[in-house]
């Protein structure tokens, strides 16, 4: 389960976040690129746009469930 206290500082504000346990597997940026992308330093993924449309939310939910290290969270 993602840890809100370990939220990556590069995430945009909002309920969706990636924590610092991310291993940069690329799952979220590949399957939900409208919301997730590689961090500026290239070591992890971050939320660059909060999912708002049904398609974006569904994609975010799918990658959250598929994250191999449970680094994706939603505190909303």
Order of alpha helices (4+ residues) and beta strands (2+ residues): beta-alpha-beta-beta-alpha-beta
